[in-house]
Amino acid sequence: MSEALLTGRGVETFYGKIQALRGIDFDVRKGEIATLIGSNGAGKSTLMMTIFGTPRARSGTITFEGKDITKLPSHQIARLGIAQSPEGRRIFPRMTVLENLQMGATVNDMAFFEEDVAKIYKLFPILEKRHTQRAGTLSGGEQQMLAIGRALMARPKLLLLDEPSLGLAPIIVRSIFSAIKELNEKEGLTVFLVEQNAFHALKLAHRAYVMVNGKITMTGTGKELLARPEVRAAYLEGGH
């Protein structure tokens, strides 16, 4: 079994006096896709943001490649090889597609820009067609592809993906999930995925966690959780 790339132990996060994460333990192993599912407001996005340093964990530890990153600022965490595609995409709407990708490459001082941008265009061909277009004028699906592409331009060892399918048409969702699978299988990219679309996420995941009210309540392989009746009842009934 490969070693843990990212580990959290006893992670607690607060917004003011409100506790959002309640003693979270998790592992993401090198080369795997781990997923975190749960209903809206369970704390999934808070965990992603806490890993990336905003907000900071008030207690517990987060380690990456054996190094404690709990108190590091976000820009230092990025330089260690973690990239984030946040919920709501947060692309730069007035910049072109190409300029957004350049922003992602600044972590590496643009050292591999030409090679990496060619890879992104191969993964998401529509972005090449739109490369001179302002990002704010793209469709929702294209913006999501751009957000993932921008994160990949940093050449991360770990990609944090927060709700990549949110608000997108099923055909676009399938293409985004197939791109994630391809990156993992062909490039060996480690992915930690937060997703409300439990069916797609669990099908893709090697390891899966269920979060309820800021706590991890279940863990197992993606297949194991897909088969559990309580997971099916809570997250999968009424279609995929």
N, C-alpha and C positions, 0 to 999 in steps of 0.2 A: 504494500500500500504506500502511495506517495506521501511525502511529509505535508504537514499543514502549512499553507502559505500565509493564511490569515486566521487569527484566533482571537476570540473574545471570551473573557471570563468575568462574570459578575458585573456586566456593564449596566450602569444606571445613568439615565439622562433625564434632566428636568427642563421644563420651560417655566422659569420663575419658581413657583411653589408646586406646580403640577408635574407629577412624575410620569414620564412618557415611556421609559424603559425600566423594567423591574428585574434586575439581576440576570441579564441575558448571557448565556453561554453558546458559542457557535464555533465551528471550524469550517474553513474552505480549503480543501487540499489542492495541491498543484495539479493543473491539467483537468480539473473537473468543472462541471457546471453545478453550482449550488443554487437553490431557489428558496425564497421565503414567501409564503402565501399567507393571506389573512384578510379579513374584511377591512373596509375603509376605516381609518382611525385606529387601527390596531397598534400602530407604532413602526410599521415597516420602513417608511421613508425616513423616520427619525433615526433608525439604526444605520441606514445608508449614509445619512449626513453626519452622524456621530463618528463613523469610521473615517470619514473625510475631514473631521476636525471642527465642523460647525453644525450644531452645538457641540461642545466638549462633553465627554463623559464625566459625571461628577464623582463616580467611583467605579472600581473595576479596571481591567486592563485590556487593551487591544494591541496585539503584536502582529507585525508583518515581517516575514522572513526572519523570525526570531528577535526582531528589534521592537522595543516598546514605542508605539506611535501615539499613545493616548493623549499626550500633551503637546504634540507637534502642531504647528500651524499648517493650514491646508496646502500652501504652496510647497512646503517641504515634503508633505505626504505625497503630493503629485510627483515630485522629483525622485521619490523612491520607486515609482513604477505602478502607482494606482491611478486609474483614470475613472471619471464618473460621467455617465450620461444621465442627468438628473430628471426627475419628474417634471413635466411641463416643458421639456426640451431646452429652454433657455438659450437658444441660439442668438446670434447678433443680427437682428432683423434688417438693419440698414446696410450691413455688409453683404457682399456677394457670397455665393456658395464657396468659391475658391478662397476668399478672405477668411471665412469661418474655419476652413480646414487649416489655413496658415496659423490661425490662433491656437489650434490644437497642437501644432508642431513646435510652438515656441518653447515647450518644456525641454525639447531636445536641441534647442538653438537651430532648428530647421535643417539639421545635418542630413536627414534622409528624406527630405521633402518630396523630390520628384518620384522616387521609388514608392513612397508610401501613398502619395496621392493617386498613382496609377493603380495601386491595390484597392483603394477605396472605390475608384471608378469601376473596377472590375466587379467588386462586391455589390455596388449600387449604381448600375449604368445610368440611371436617370440623373444622377448628380453631375455626371460629365456633360450631359446635354444641357443642364441648367447652370453650368459653372460660372457664367457671368451674370446670372440673375440674382437680384436681392433676395436674401433668405426669407424675409418677411412675406414675400409674395408666393412662396412655395405652398403646396398642399400640406395638410397635417402629416400625411405619411412620408412625404419628401423631407419635411422638417425633422421627423424622427430619424430618418436615415442619415440626415446631415449631423444630428446630435451624436449619433453613434459613431459616424465617420470622424467627426472632430475629436471624440474621445480616443479613437484608435490611432489618430495621428501622433499621439504622445508615446506610441509603442509600449503600451502598458503590459506589466506582468499580470495584473489583475484589472478586470473591467467591472465596475459597479454599474448595473443597469436598473434604473428605477422606473417601473411601469411603462415599458416600451410600447405596449399595445393599446394604451389608454386612448379611447375615442377614435380608434382607427377602424376602417372597413376590414372585414375578415380576410379578404385577399391580400391586403397590405400586411396584416398581422402575420399571415403564413409566410410571406416573403422575409419579414424581419426575423421571425424565429428560425427560418431555414438559414439565414445569414449567420445568426448566432451559433447554430449547430456547426456550420461550415468552419467558422473561425476556431471553434473548439477542436474539431476533428483534424483539420488540416494544419492549423498553426499552433495547436496545443494551448490556445489562450484559456486562462482560468477566468471564469465568469461567476459573479454573484448577482443574482437576478431577483428583484422584487416585482411581484406581478399579481394583479387581481384576476387575470385569466388563468385560473388554477389548472385547468385541463392542459393547456399548451405548456405551461411552466413545468408541471409534474412529468409530462411526457418527455420533456427535454432534459430534466435534471438527473444527475447522478445522486445527489444528496438533497434532501428537502426538509424544510422546517415550517411548522405552522405557528403563527403568532396570534395570540388573543390578549387584548388589553395589556400590551406591553410585556407579555411573558411568552416564552417558547413553550407550547403545550404538547407538541408532538414532533418527532424527528424520525427519519428513515430514508430509504432510497425513494426516488420519485415513483417507481413502480409500486412500492409497498404502500405509500400514502394514497396513490390513486385507487388502490384496492380496498382501502379502509372505509367501512360504511359511514362512519361519522364524518370523514372528510368529504365523501360523496354527497352526503345529506347537506352539509354546511356550505360547500363551495361548488358542487358540480351538478346538483339537481336543476332541472329546468333548462337543459341543453348546455352546450360547451361555449 
